[in-house]
Amino acid sequence: MFNRAKGALILVCLFTLSLLAVHSLQAQFPDGSRIVYIAYEGSDSEVWSITPQGGDARLLAENRYLITSAACSPDGSFIATNDNDIFLHDLQTGEVDDFGLPLRTHYWAIKWSQTGSRVAFAVDEPRMGMKIYMANSDGSTIQEVVSQGSPYFSWSRDDSQLVYHSSRDDAGDVYVVNVDGTNERRLTQGAGNIGSSDPGWSPTADEIVFTSNRAGGSNIYIFNADGTNLRQLTFQGQFPGQIANHTPIWSPDGSQIVFTSMRSEPGATGLYIMNADGSNVHRLITNAPSQESAQCWIAEPKSALTASITFPGRPAAPNARLSQAFTVKFSQPAMTAVSFTPTTNDSGTFALPAIPYGAYALWLKHAQHLAASVPVTVSAPTSSVTVPTLRAGDASNDNRVNITDFSIVSATYGKSSGTAGYDARADFNGDNTVNISDYSLLTASFGQIGAPDPSPPDGTFSATLPPPSELANAAITLEGAPRGGARIGRTFTLTVRAGNNAASGIVASQIDSADLHLRFDPARLQVVAVTPGTALDRVIVSTFDNVNGTIDVAAGKLGGVVDGRFTAFTVELRAIASGTTTIDADAPTALAYQGATASPAVGAASVTVR
């Protein structure tokens, strides 16, 4: 047993996504793919995996006899090893079982097809040489594909062909054949001791990487699947007499190649990695006591995740009004959130086809609803999550429902699609009309904020826009504080007025809603009653808190505005303890007009209690 860390295999895939109406944005899931290799020390052989950065080595399989090859299933769930027979290792459960192939002979290698539906395997049949067979992944329907092959072969990316090495001609060459055994073609032309081997078909392109000694030393080359456009990727290592570079293996996304080399130390093989164009070559494992041989590159199993969304105020499924665009983000601690923009179908569901296994916070935002966040654990080939009913009313799409959203509703209230002034942002139930139903949805969420964005947009740039002319001179005043002071036990009425700024002489303000907040000292004053005014006839909030000393009033006018100066509300207060105190405006006090807001300065009202 080698002195290395052990543990259960944890894999995170190189993420690839292709689904109609689903687009990946910016960050991707971290590359947690793992490279599988065989480590040899004396007569012992073991199968290990490491990250593409060369760390976190984990033991996957120990030898019963001598393991000479290992293969990875496309979904990352299994590896298959040979030691006379083929054994299947379940990477999730740790169980090991016979693969179940019926031929009774020595198996040299096995490879899954790109889809995982079939396998090809090489067997050494007495007096008949090395043959390559194909079968279904359950071991059924076996058929011979190559009569003179070797353990070095690979599936094409569409599963229709095999590329393989054969020594039928001199030192050996690379061939391609259809999986039914027809249309065999020779891609390399060796002679004498010049040969080519170790072919591997790219999982993402019609390119083949292989090993050849055509330049005098063993190096890695690449060409198109028809044998054209040959390029050399590696060059003879530090010790020219050695087999410097061989056994190239593609990464799942086709961007990198891991290979075995003796370039650093004569007689000792190690694992190296490079980009698919041959750049950035570096060693993965240093100071290893064993000989390493690259075998395959696996990715974590992925899940097709379906999310079900319930929209308040919209019809039951199926209905076109349930088909809506979302921003969706997956996050974990210490992971940059991964974003998508799916569109739900007419049942209110969307699907993401390839989410790596793991536990996430799933954040969802619709342009007219507050964001929601739900935990989701992805641990099976198919997964689902039900999102609680969304909260409507976020017409401004700023993830909060406040007076700005009410003002947008007010400006377009009573209008329908096709009518001048219709604003679809306020149509929360999607019926193409802004009416009392939309107002009701807004008031149900008023004052609420959505789940915080796990990766908010960069806030380094900001701009403050001036208020529109209708609000440029609007003001809020507090009137009615008793001039001679208030006696303990007596009450007085404070009037909160909004509208024109009389001091400026301008009387052209127009207001469709107001969000007003006052604070007072509850040790000296207590609220008896708050009475909203009549100018803004739709009262959304009218509350007070005599413990914390707050007064909150929000009101608006649907389908119209208030001109001039008006009473927003009155508050009756009782003096309870002597001393001088003030009544001040509190944030976010604001006046609004057609979705624009202004927060004018409010002078405090001073009260002396005697």
Residue pairs with C-beta under 8 A, 6 or more apart in sequence:
1 44
1 46
1 62
2 39
2 41
2 46
2 289
2 290
3 289
4 48
4 57
4 59
5 56
5 57
5 58
6 58
6 59
7 58
8 58
8 94
9 34
9 49
9 58
9 60
9 91
10 32
10 300
11 32
11 33
11 34
11 76
11 91
11 298
11 299
11 300
11 301
11 356
11 357
12 29
12 30
12 31
12 32
12 33
12 299
12 300
12 356
12 357
12 358
13 29
13 32
13 33
13 76
13 252
13 299
13 300
13 301
13 302
13 354
13 356
14 31
14 33
14 251
14 252
14 253
14 299
15 24
15 28
15 29
15 302
15 338
15 354
15 356
16 253
16 354
17 24
17 340
17 352
17 353
17 354
18 353
19 342
19 351
19 352
19 353
21 342
21 343
21 350
22 340
22 341
22 342
22 343
22 350
22 351
22 352
22 353
23 340
23 341
24 338
24 339
24 340
25 339
25 340
25 341
26 339
27 336
27 337
27 338
27 339
27 455
28 338
29 330
29 335
29 338
29 355
29 356
30 335
31 52
32 51
32 300
32 356
33 51
33 52
33 251
33 252
33 297
33 298
33 299
33 300
34 49
34 50
34 51
34 52
34 58
34 297
34 298
34 299
35 49
35 50
35 51
35 52
35 249
35 258
35 271
35 273
35 284
35 294
35 296
35 297
35 298
36 47
36 48
36 49
36 60
36 70
36 72
36 79
36 294
36 295
36 296
36 297
36 298
37 47
37 48
37 49
37 50
37 70
37 271
37 292
37 293
37 294
37 295
38 45
38 46
38 47
38 48
38 67
38 68
38 69
38 70
38 292
38 293
38 295
39 45
39 46
39 47
39 48
39 288
39 290
39 291
39 292
40 290
40 291
40 292
40 293
41 289
41 290
41 291
43 66
44 63
45 63
45 66
45 67
45 68
46 59
46 61
46 62
46 63
46 67
47 59
47 60
47 61
47 62
47 67
47 70
47 79
47 81
47 89
47 295
48 57
48 58
48 59
48 60
49 57
49 58
49 60
49 298
50 56
50 57
50 58
50 271
50 284
50 285
52 251
52 256
52 258
52 273
52 284
53 284
54 271
54 273
54 283
54 284
54 285
54 286
57 285
60 70
60 79
60 89
60 91
61 67
61 70
61 79
61 81
61 87
61 89
61 96
63 83
64 83
64 87
65 83
65 84
66 83
67 81
67 82
67 83
68 82
68 83
68 108
68 109
68 151
69 81
69 82
69 108
69 109
69 110
69 151
69 295
70 79
70 80
70 81
70 295
70 296
71 79
71 80
71 81
71 109
71 110
71 111
71 112
71 295
71 296
72 78
72 79
72 112
72 295
72 296
72 297
72 298
73 79
73 80
73 112
73 116
73 298
74 112
74 113
74 114
74 115
74 116
75 116
75 301
75 302
75 381
76 91
76 298
76 299
76 300
76 301
76 302
77 90
77 91
77 92
77 301
78 88
78 89
78 90
78 91
79 88
79 89
79 91
79 296
79 298
80 86
80 87
80 88
80 89
80 99
80 110
80 112
81 87
81 89
82 107
82 108
82 109
82 110
84 106
84 107
85 98
85 99
85 107
86 98
86 99
86 101
86 107
86 110
86 121
87 96
87 97
87 98
87 99
88 96
88 97
88 98
88 99
88 100
89 95
89 96
90 96
90 97
91 298
92 301
99 110
99 139
100 138
100 139
101 107
101 121
101 135
101 139
101 142
102 139
102 142
103 123
103 133
103 142
105 123
105 124
105 125
105 126
106 123
106 124
107 121
107 122
107 123
108 121
108 122
108 123
108 124
108 130
108 151
109 121
109 122
109 151
109 152
109 153
110 119
110 120
110 121
110 122
111 119
111 120
111 121
111 153
111 154
111 155
112 118
112 119
112 137
112 155
113 119
113 120
113 137
113 155
113 159
114 155
114 156
114 157
114 158
114 159
114 203
115 159
116 137
117 136
117 137
117 159
118 134
118 135
118 136
118 137
118 159
118 179
119 134
119 135
119 136
119 137
119 139
120 132
120 133
120 134
120 135
120 145
120 153
120 155
120 162
120 179
121 132
121 133
121 135
122 130
122 131
122 132
122 133
122 149
122 150
122 151
122 153
123 130
123 131
123 133
124 130
125 131
129 147
129 148
130 148
130 149
130 150
130 151
131 144
131 146
131 147
131 148
131 149
132 144
132 145
132 146
132 149
132 153
132 162
132 164
133 142
133 143
133 144
133 145
134 142
134 143
134 145
134 162
134 179
135 141
135 142
135 143
143 180
143 181
144 181
145 162
145 177
145 179
145 180
145 181
146 153
146 162
146 164
146 166
146 175
146 177
146 181
148 166
148 167
148 168
149 164
149 165
149 166
150 164
150 165
150 166
150 167
150 172
150 197
152 164
152 165
152 197
152 198
152 199
153 162
153 163
153 164
153 165
153 199
154 162
154 163
154 164
154 199
154 200
154 201
154 208
155 161
155 162
155 201
156 162
156 163
156 176
156 201
156 206
156 225
157 201
157 202
157 203
157 204
157 205
157 206
159 179
160 178
160 179
161 176
161 177
161 178
161 179
161 201
162 176
162 177
162 179
163 174
163 175
163 176
163 187
163 199
163 200
163 201
163 208
163 225
164 174
164 175
164 176
164 177
164 199
165 172
165 173
165 174
165 175
165 196
165 197
165 198
165 199
165 210
166 172
166 173
166 175
167 195
169 186
169 190
170 190
170 191
170 192
170 193
170 194
170 195
171 190
171 191
171 192
171 193
171 194
171 195
171 213
172 190
172 195
172 196
172 197
173 186
173 187
173 188
173 189
173 190
173 195
173 196
174 186
174 187
174 188
174 196
174 197
174 199
174 208
174 210
175 184
175 185
175 186
175 187
176 184
176 185
176 187
176 225
177 183
177 184
177 185
178 184
185 227
187 208
187 223
187 226
187 227
188 195
188 196
188 210
188 212
188 227
190 196
190 212
190 214
193 213
194 212
194 213
194 214
195 212
195 213
196 210
196 211
196 212
196 214
196 221
197 210
197 211
197 212
197 246
198 210
198 211
198 246
198 247
198 248
199 208
199 209
199 210
200 208
200 209
200 210
200 248
200 249
200 250
201 207
201 208
201 225
201 250
202 208
202 209
202 250
202 254
202 276
203 250
203 252
203 253
203 254
204 253
204 254
205 254
206 224
206 225
206 226
207 222
207 223
207 224
207 225
208 222
208 223
208 224
208 225
209 220
209 221
209 222
209 233
209 248
209 250
209 257
210 220
210 221
210 222
210 223
210 248
211 218
211 219
211 220
211 221
211 245
211 246
211 247
211 248
212 218
212 219
212 221
213 219
214 221
215 232
215 235
215 236
216 236
216 240
217 235
217 236
217 237
217 240
217 244
218 236
218 242
218 243
218 244
218 245
218 246
219 232
219 233
219 234
219 235
219 236
219 244
219 245
220 232
220 233
220 234
220 245
220 246
220 248
220 257
220 259
220 278
221 230
221 231
221 232
221 233
222 230
222 231
222 233
222 276
223 229
223 230
223 231
231 277
231 278
232 278
233 248
233 257
233 274
233 277
233 278
234 244
234 245
234 259
234 261
234 274
234 278
234 281
236 244
237 244
237 245
237 261
237 262
237 263
237 264
238 263
238 264
239 262
239 263
239 265
239 266
241 266
242 262
242 263
242 266
242 267
243 262
244 261
244 262
244 263
245 259
245 260
245 261
245 263
245 272
246 259
246 260
246 261
247 259
247 260
247 293
247 294
247 295
248 257
248 258
248 259
248 294
249 257
249 258
249 259
249 294
249 295
249 296
249 297
250 256
250 257
250 276
250 297
251 257
251 258
251 297
252 297
252 298
252 299
254 276
255 275
255 276
256 273
256 274
256 275
256 276
257 273
257 274
257 275
257 276
258 271
258 272
258 273
258 284
258 294
258 297
259 271
259 272
259 273
259 274
259 294
260 269
260 270
260 271
260 272
260 292
260 293
260 294
261 269
261 270
261 271
261 272
262 268
262 269
262 270
263 272
264 270
264 283
268 291
269 291
269 292
269 293
270 283
270 284
270 285
270 288
270 291
270 292
271 283
271 284
271 285
271 292
271 294
272 281
272 282
272 283
272 284
273 281
273 282
273 284
274 280
274 281
274 282
285 292
300 356
300 357
301 356
301 357
301 381
302 353
302 354
302 355
302 356
302 357
303 354
303 355
303 356
303 357
303 378
303 379
303 380
303 381
303 382
303 383
304 351
304 352
304 353
304 354
304 355
304 381
304 382
304 383
305 351
305 352
305 355
305 376
305 378
305 382
305 383
305 384
305 385
306 349
306 350
306 351
306 382
306 383
306 384
306 385
307 328
307 349
307 350
307 351
307 352
307 362
307 364
307 384
307 385
307 386
307 387
308 347
308 348
308 349
308 384
308 385
308 386
308 387
309 322
309 324
309 326
309 344
309 348
309 349
309 350
309 364
309 387
309 390
310 348
310 387
310 388
310 389
310 390
311 321
311 322
311 324
311 348
311 369
311 389
311 390
311 392
311 429
311 430
312 389
312 390
312 391
312 392
312 428
312 429
312 441
312 444
313 392
313 428
313 429
313 437
313 438
313 440
313 441
314 321
314 322
314 429
314 430
315 321
315 322
317 346
317 347
317 348
318 345
318 346
318 347
319 346
320 346
321 429
321 430
321 431
322 344
322 345
322 346
322 347
322 348
323 343
323 344
323 345
323 346
324 343
324 344
324 366
324 430
325 341
325 342
325 343
325 366
325 367
326 341
326 342
326 343
326 344
326 350
326 364
326 365
326 366
327 339
327 340
327 341
327 364
327 365
328 339
328 340
328 341
328 342
328 350
328 352
328 362
328 363
328 364
328 365
329 337
329 338
329 339
329 340
329 362
329 363
329 364
329 453
329 454
329 455
330 337
330 338
330 355
330 360
330 361
330 362
330 363
331 337
331 338
331 360
331 361
331 363
331 454
331 455
332 358
332 359
332 360
332 361
336 455
337 363
337 454
337 455
339 455
340 352
342 350
342 351
342 352
343 350
344 350
355 378
355 383
356 378
357 378
357 379
358 377
358 378
359 375
359 376
359 377
359 378
360 375
360 376
360 377
360 378
361 373
361 374
361 375
361 376
361 454
362 373
362 374
362 375
362 376
362 385
362 387
363 371
363 372
363 373
363 451
363 453
363 454
364 371
364 372
364 373
364 374
364 387
365 371
365 399
365 450
365 453
366 390
367 394
367 397
367 425
368 392
368 393
368 394
368 395
368 397
368 425
368 427
368 428
369 390
369 391
369 392
369 393
369 394
369 428
369 450
370 390
370 391
370 392
370 393
370 394
370 399
370 400
370 401
370 445
370 448
370 449
370 450
370 451
371 399
371 450
371 451
371 452
371 453
372 387
372 388
372 390
372 391
372 450
372 451
373 451
373 452
374 385
374 387
374 388
376 383
376 385
377 383
391 401
391 444
391 445
391 448
391 450
392 428
392 429
392 438
392 441
392 442
392 444
392 445
393 401
393 405
393 428
393 441
393 442
393 443
393 444
393 445
393 446
394 400
394 401
394 405
394 445
394 450
395 404
395 405
395 408
395 409
395 423
395 425
395 426
395 428
395 442
395 595
396 404
396 405
396 408
396 425
396 595
397 425
398 404
399 449
399 450
399 452
399 453
400 448
400 449
400 450
401 442
401 445
401 446
401 447
401 448
401 449
402 446
402 447
402 515
402 588
403 513
403 514
403 515
403 554
403 556
403 590
403 592
403 597
404 590
404 592
404 595
404 596
404 597
405 426
405 442
406 442
406 446
406 512
406 513
406 540
406 554
406 556
406 592
407 512
407 513
407 556
407 592
407 593
407 594
407 595
407 596
407 597
408 423
408 425
408 426
408 594
408 595
409 426
409 434
409 438
409 439
409 442
409 558
410 512
410 513
410 556
410 557
410 558
410 559
410 560
410 561
410 594
411 421
411 423
411 426
411 512
411 593
411 594
411 595
412 421
412 422
412 423
412 426
412 434
413 426
413 434
413 435
413 439
413 558
413 559
414 434
414 435
414 558
414 559
415 421
415 422
415 423
415 433
415 434
416 422
416 432
416 433
416 434
417 424
417 427
417 432
417 433
422 434
423 434
424 432
426 434
426 438
427 433
427 434
427 438
428 437
428 438
428 441
428 442
429 437
429 438
429 441
431 437
439 538
439 558
443 540
446 540
446 541
446 554
447 541
447 554
466 472
467 596
467 597
467 598
468 593
468 594
468 596
469 508
470 508
470 509
470 510
470 511
470 561
470 593
470 594
470 596
471 509
471 510
471 511
471 591
471 592
471 593
471 596
471 597
471 598
472 506
472 509
472 598
473 500
473 501
473 504
473 506
473 508
473 509
474 498
474 499
474 500
474 501
474 509
474 511
474 591
474 598
474 600
475 498
475 499
475 500
475 501
475 502
475 503
475 600
476 496
476 497
476 498
476 514
476 516
476 568
476 585
476 589
476 591
476 600
476 602
477 496
477 497
477 498
477 602
477 603
478 494
478 495
478 496
478 518
478 583
478 585
478 602
478 603
478 604
478 605
479 494
479 495
479 496
479 497
479 605
480 492
480 493
480 494
480 495
480 570
480 605
481 492
481 494
481 583
481 605
481 606
481 607
482 492
482 607
485 607
485 608
485 609
485 610
486 492
486 573
486 575
486 607
486 608
486 609
486 610
487 575
487 609
487 610
488 575
488 576
488 577
488 578
488 609
488 610
489 574
489 575
489 576
490 574
490 575
491 528
491 572
491 573
491 574
491 575
492 572
492 573
492 575
492 607
493 570
493 571
493 572
493 573
494 570
494 571
494 573
494 583
494 605
495 567
495 570
496 516
496 518
496 553
496 567
496 568
496 569
496 570
496 571
497 565
497 566
497 567
497 568
498 511
498 514
498 516
498 565
498 566
498 568
498 591
499 509
499 511
499 562
499 563
499 564
499 565
499 566
500 506
500 507
500 508
500 509
500 564
500 565
501 509
501 600
502 565
507 564
508 563
509 563
509 564
510 561
510 562
510 563
510 593
511 536
511 561
511 562
511 566
511 591
511 592
511 593
512 536
512 556
512 557
512 560
512 561
512 562
512 592
512 593
512 594
513 536
513 554
513 555
513 556
513 557
513 591
513 592
514 536
514 553
514 554
514 555
514 556
514 568
514 590
514 591
514 592
515 554
515 588
515 589
515 590
515 591
515 592
516 551
516 552
516 553
516 554
516 568
516 569
516 585
516 589
517 550
517 551
517 552
517 553
517 585
517 586
517 587
517 588
517 589
518 550
518 551
518 571
518 583
518 584
518 585
518 586
519 549
519 550
519 551
519 583
519 584
519 585
519 586
520 527
520 549
520 550
520 551
520 573
520 581
520 582
520 583
520 584
521 549
521 581
521 582
522 546
522 547
522 548
522 549
523 576
523 577
524 575
524 576
524 577
524 578
524 579
524 581
524 607
524 609
525 549
525 573
525 574
525 575
525 576
525 581
525 583
525 607
525 609
526 546
526 573
526 574
526 576
527 544
527 546
527 551
527 571
527 572
527 573
527 574
528 572
528 573
528 574
529 571
529 572
530 542
530 543
530 544
530 551
530 553
530 569
530 570
530 571
530 572
531 569
531 570
531 571
531 572
532 539
532 542
532 553
532 555
532 568
532 569
533 555
533 566
533 567
533 568
533 569
533 570
534 567
535 557
535 562
535 566
535 567
535 568
536 555
536 556
536 557
536 562
536 566
536 568
537 555
537 557
538 555
538 556
538 557
538 558
539 553
539 554
539 555
540 554
540 555
540 556
541 552
541 553
541 554
541 555
542 552
542 553
542 554
542 555
542 569
543 551
543 552
543 553
544 550
544 551
544 552
544 571
545 551
550 586
551 571
553 568
553 569
555 568
555 569
556 592
561 593
575 607
575 609
576 609
577 609
578 609
578 610
579 608
579 609
580 606
580 607
580 608
580 609
581 606
581 607
581 608
581 609
582 604
582 605
582 606
582 607
583 604
583 605
583 607
584 602
584 604
584 605
585 602
585 604
587 599
588 599
589 599
589 602
590 597
590 598
590 599
591 597
591 598
591 599
591 600
592 598
